[in-house]
Amino acid sequence: MDKKSAFFILLSVIILAVMLYLIGIDNVIDALKGADLGLIALAIVIQFVAFLLYTLRWKLLNNLADIDVGFRQLFPIMMVGLAVNNITPSGRGGGEPVRAYILAKEHGYSLKDTFATVVADRVLDTFPFIVLAAITIISMILYFDIAQWLLVVLVLSVIAIIAILAMLIYLCINPGFGNRVEGWIMAVVNRVYKKGSDDLQVKIHENIFGFQKTMKLIISDKKMLCYTIPLSFVIWICEIMRVYIVFLAFGATLNVIVIGEVFIIASLVGMIPLLPGGLGAVDGVMISFYSKAGVSASLAAPVTMVERLISFWMASIIGLIILPHYGSSVLEKISIGSSAEELENSIKED
């Protein structure tokens, strides 16, 4: 973990500690003492089911791209990716290149192919989220009195996600658009690199073409989409049911639809690349909206704490424990500015 990520995590923990202090730590502790541990254990089981379903969806996509890696090998890579998403303030996307890199490095596949399956996996996760987010925002407007600035941020976030998703899909199905993207990249490269730009242009062309080919293969398979899209909705349902079970553990009976709406809004906030995993911001949003729904802050806070321990901290700890197995250099080699060539060279060096 680099110093920047450590700083953001520390800042997030401080924000959470301040919120707990304002709510009343004694009240939170009393609520935690009365929680049903059996139901909390059930919530943990549901979270692990979600982890397994995430891995299953990715495996199906890998099979379609002729990447023959077993479920048991993919599961730890998935957990590492989830952990990196949580510790990097990059809109829940920091772990995707890490997944692609580890899969390519450990099992000898091309990075452009592994990255294509990771992107396709993210697209399938995003599609049901957009549907649920749109329904949630409409519902929030009708039934909640939310600040106008927050409504604007949420709507713009959904629009941005839709635009990125549409551009990505268009890139995969339209070779001409891919050529324009390649031309734009090469214009930037030629300004930076004076020598060897011809070789680099060939590499960029091969990577974009290979990525397009694999992605087009995935998104054009209707049978695969019939499996993976419903599976993606089931995963989101598992996430919402986990929160509902945690509420039941504290003796609360908040409507599962309201819980789902708050969870989707909190997830949207978590995608804003300010704090790692939205830690602090997500917690605050959840506590605030649960309170607006009639749950006391002294109950909403411990529910949110336990829910985040299961969904955020458990995944982070498991993934970071697994990470050294793939080498401590993984996070050093993966960065926002890493080019495809640098990543490929890293794989060859290892």
C-alpha positions in Angstrom: 0.0 0.0 0.0 1.5 3.4 -1.0 1.6 6.4 1.3 -1.2 8.2 -0.6 -3.6 5.2 -0.1 -2.6 4.9 3.6 -3.3 8.7 4.1 -6.7 8.5 2.5 -7.7 5.4 4.6 -6.5 7.2 7.8 -8.5 10.3 6.8 -11.6 8.1 6.1 -11.3 6.4 9.5 -11.0 9.8 11.2 -14.2 11.0 9.4 -16.0 7.8 10.6 -14.7 8.3 14.2 -16.0 11.9 14.2 -19.5 10.8 13.1 -19.6 8.1 15.8 -18.6 10.6 18.4 -21.4 13.0 17.3 -24.0 10.2 17.4 -22.8 8.9 20.7 -20.4 6.0 21.0 -22.1 4.7 24.1 -25.4 4.3 22.2 -23.6 2.6 19.4 -21.9 0.1 21.8 -25.2 -0.7 23.5 -26.8 -1.5 20.1 -23.9 -3.7 19.1 -24.2 -5.7 22.4 -27.8 -6.5 21.6 -27.2 -7.7 18.0 -28.1 -11.2 16.9 -24.8 -12.8 16.1 -26.5 -15.6 14.2 -28.0 -13.1 11.7 -24.7 -11.3 11.4 -23.1 -14.6 10.5 -25.8 -15.2 7.9 -25.0 -11.7 6.4 -21.3 -12.8 6.2 -22.4 -16.0 4.4 -24.4 -13.9 1.9 -21.4 -11.7 1.3 -19.3 -14.8 0.5 -22.0 -16.0 -1.8 -21.7 -12.6 -3.6 -17.9 -13.1 -3.8 -18.4 -16.5 -5.4 -20.9 -15.2 -7.9 -18.6 -12.4 -8.9 -15.9 -15.0 -9.6 -18.4 -17.3 -11.5 -19.4 -14.4 -13.8 -15.7 -13.6 -14.5 -15.0 -17.3 -15.2 -17.8 -17.5 -17.7 -16.4 -14.5 -19.5 -12.8 -16.0 -19.4 -14.1 -19.3 -20.8 -15.6 -17.4 -23.8 -12.3 -15.7 -24.4 -10.5 -19.1 -24.3 -8.8 -18.2 -21.0 -8.8 -21.6 -19.3 -8.2 -20.8 -15.6 -10.1 -22.6 -12.9 -12.5 -21.1 -10.4 -10.1 -21.8 -7.5 -7.4 -19.8 -9.2 -9.7 -16.9 -10.1 -11.3 -16.5 -6.7 -8.1 -15.1 -4.9 -7.4 -12.8 -7.9 -11.0 -11.5 -7.6 -10.5 -10.9 -3.8 -7.2 -9.0 -4.5 -9.1 -6.8 -7.1 -11.9 -6.0 -4.6 -9.3 -5.1 -2.0 -7.5 -2.7 -4.3 -10.8 -1.1 -5.3 -11.3 -0.4 -1.6 -7.9 1.1 -0.9 -7.6 3.3 -4.0 -9.7 6.4 -4.5 -10.5 5.6 -8.1 -14.2 5.2 -8.3 -14.2 1.4 -7.6 -12.0 0.8 -10.6 -8.5 0.6 -9.2 -8.7 -3.2 -8.9 -9.6 -4.0 -12.5 -6.1 -3.5 -14.1 -4.7 -5.4 -11.1 -6.9 -8.4 -11.8 -6.0 -8.3 -15.5 -2.3 -8.0 -14.7 -2.2 -10.9 -12.2 -4.3 -13.2 -14.5 -2.0 -12.5 -17.4 1.2 -12.7 -15.3 0.3 -15.9 -13.4 -1.2 -17.9 -16.2 0.6 -16.8 -19.3 -2.2 -15.0 -21.2 -2.1 -11.8 -23.2 -2.8 -8.7 -21.1 -5.2 -7.3 -23.8 -7.3 -10.4 -23.5 -7.4 -10.6 -19.7 -8.1 -6.9 -19.6 -11.0 -7.3 -22.0 -12.6 -10.0 -19.8 -12.2 -7.7 -16.7 -13.8 -4.8 -18.6 -16.6 -7.0 -19.8 -17.1 -8.1 -16.2 -17.3 -4.5 -15.0 -19.8 -3.6 -17.8 -22.1 -6.5 -16.7 -21.9 -5.3 -13.1 -22.6 -1.7 -14.2 -25.7 -2.5 -16.4 -28.0 -3.6 -13.5 -26.6 -0.9 -11.3 -27.6 1.8 -13.9 -31.2 0.3 -14.0 -31.4 0.2 -10.2 -29.8 3.7 -9.8 -32.3 5.3 -12.2 -35.3 3.7 -10.4 -33.8 4.7 -7.0 -33.2 8.4 -8.0 -36.8 8.7 -9.2 -38.0 7.1 -6.0 -35.9 9.4 -3.9 -37.3 12.4 -5.6 -40.9 11.2 -4.9 -40.5 10.0 -1.3 -37.4 11.7 0.2 -36.6 15.3 0.8 -33.0 15.3 -0.4 -30.8 18.4 -1.0 -30.8 19.7 -4.5 -27.0 19.6 -4.8 -27.0 15.9 -3.9 -29.6 15.1 -6.4 -27.6 16.9 -9.1 -24.5 15.0 -8.1 -26.3 11.7 -8.3 -27.9 12.4 -11.6 -24.6 13.6 -13.1 -22.9 10.4 -11.8 -25.4 8.2 -13.5 -25.1 10.1 -16.7 -21.3 9.9 -16.6 -21.5 6.1 -16.0 -23.9 5.7 -18.9 -21.7 7.8 -21.2 -18.6 5.8 -20.3 -20.4 2.5 -20.8 -21.9 3.6 -24.1 -18.5 4.8 -25.4 -16.8 1.6 -24.3 -19.4 -0.6 -26.1 -19.3 1.6 -29.2 -15.5 1.2 -29.2 -15.9 -2.5 -29.3 -18.5 -2.7 -32.1 -17.2 0.1 -34.3 -13.7 -0.4 -35.8 -13.8 3.1 -37.2 -14.2 4.6 -33.7 -11.4 2.3 -32.5 -9.2 3.8 -35.2 -10.0 7.3 -34.1 -9.2 6.4 -30.5 -5.9 4.9 -31.7 -5.1 8.0 -33.7 -5.8 10.2 -30.7 -3.5 8.0 -28.5 -0.8 8.1 -31.1 -1.0 11.9 -31.4 -0.3 12.1 -27.6 2.5 9.5 -27.9 4.2 11.3 -30.7 4.4 14.5 -28.7 6.0 12.6 -25.8 8.2 10.1 -27.5 10.6 11.2 -30.3 12.2 7.8 -30.9 10.8 4.4 -31.4 7.3 5.8 -32.0 6.8 3.4 -35.0 7.3 0.3 -32.8 5.1 1.8 -30.1 2.4 2.5 -32.7 2.4 -1.1 -33.8 2.1 -2.2 -30.1 -0.8 0.2 -29.5 -2.6 -1.0 -32.7 -2.2 -4.6 -31.7 -3.5 -4.0 -28.2 -6.5 -2.0 -29.3 -7.3 -4.5 -32.0 -6.9 -7.4 -29.7 -9.1 -5.7 -27.0 -11.8 -4.9 -29.5 -11.8 -8.5 -30.9 -12.1 -10.1 -27.4 -14.8 -7.6 -26.2 -16.8 -8.0 -29.4 -16.7 -11.8 -29.0 -18.0 -11.4 -25.5 -20.8 -8.9 -26.0 -22.1 -10.6 -29.2 -22.7 -13.9 -27.5 -26.4 -13.8 -26.7 -26.3 -17.1 -24.8 -23.6 -15.8 -22.5 -25.5 -12.5 -21.9 -28.6 -14.6 -21.0 -26.5 -16.1 -18.2 -24.5 -13.2 -17.0 -27.0 -10.3 -17.0 -29.5 -12.2 -14.7 -26.5 -13.3 -12.6 -25.4 -9.6 -12.2 -28.9 -8.7 -10.9 -28.7 -11.6 -8.5 -25.4 -10.3 -7.2 -26.9 -6.9 -6.5 -29.9 -8.5 -4.8 -27.4 -10.4 -2.6 -25.7 -7.2 -1.7 -29.0 -5.6 -0.7 -30.2 -8.7 1.2 -27.0 -8.6 3.2 -27.8 -5.1 4.5 -31.4 -6.2 5.2 -30.2 -9.1 7.3 -27.9 -6.8 9.3 -30.9 -4.6 10.1 -32.8 -7.7 11.3 -29.8 -8.6 13.5 -30.4 -5.3 15.3 -34.1 -5.8 15.6 -35.0 -3.2 13.0 -37.7 -3.9 10.4 -37.0 -1.3 7.7 -38.6 -2.0 4.3 -36.2 -3.9 2.1 -37.0 -1.5 -0.8 -35.9 1.5 1.2 -32.8 -0.4 2.2 -32.1 -1.1 -1.4 -32.6 2.5 -2.4 -30.2 3.8 0.3 -27.6 1.1 -0.7 -27.7 2.2 -4.3 -27.3 5.9 -3.4 -24.4 5.0 -1.1 -22.8 2.9 -3.9 -23.1 5.9 -6.3 -21.4 8.1 -3.7 -18.7 5.4 -3.3 -17.9 5.6 -7.1 -16.9 9.2 -6.8 -13.1 9.0 -6.7 -12.5 11.1 -3.5 -11.9 8.6 -0.7 -10.9 4.9 -1.0 -14.0 2.8 -1.3 -16.1 5.8 -0.4 -15.1 5.2 3.2 -16.5 7.9 5.5 -18.7 9.4 2.7 -20.6 6.2 2.1 -21.1 5.6 5.8 -22.4 9.1 6.3 -24.8 8.9 3.5 -26.2 5.5 4.7 -26.6 6.8 8.3 -28.2 10.0 7.1 -30.8 8.3 4.8 -31.6 5.6 7.2 -32.4 8.4 9.7 -34.6 10.1 7.2 -36.4 6.8 6.7 -37.3 6.7 10.4 -34.4 4.7 11.9 -32.7 6.5 14.9 -29.1 7.6 14.3 -28.0 5.5 17.3 -29.3 2.4 15.5 -28.4 3.4 12.0 -24.7 3.9 13.0 -24.1 0.4 14.4 -26.0 -1.2 11.5 -23.8 0.8 9.0 -20.7 -0.1 10.9 -21.4 -3.8 10.9 -22.5 -3.8 7.3 -19.3 -2.0 6.2 -17.2 -4.4 8.3 -18.7 -7.2 6.2 -18.8 -5.6 2.8 -15.7 -3.3 2.9 -13.2 -4.3 5.6 -13.6 -8.1 5.2 -13.0 -8.0 1.5 -10.1 -5.6 2.0 -8.4 -7.7 4.7 -8.8 -11.0 2.8 -7.5 -9.5 -0.5 -4.5 -7.8 1.2 -3.6 -11.1 2.9 -3.7 -12.8 -0.5 -1.8 -10.1 -2.3 1.8 -11.0 -1.2 1.2 -14.4 -2.9 1.4 -12.7 -6.2 4.4 -10.5 -5.3 4.6 -7.2 -3.5 5.5 -5.5 -6.8 2.0 -5.8 -8.2 0.7 -2.5 -6.9 4.0 -0.8 -7.8 3.7 -1.9 -11.4 0.0 -1.0 -11.8 -0.7 2.7 -11.8 -3.1 5.0 -13.6 -0.3 6.1 -15.9 0.9 2.7 -16.8 0.8 2.0 -20.5 0.0 -1.4 -22.1 3.6 -1.7 -23.2 4.9 -1.2 -19.6 2.5 -3.8 -18.3 3.4 -6.3 -20.9 7.1 -5.7 -20.2 6.5 -6.2 -16.5 4.9 -9.6 -17.2 7.9 -10.6 -19.4 10.4 -9.5 -16.8 8.7 -11.6 -14.1 
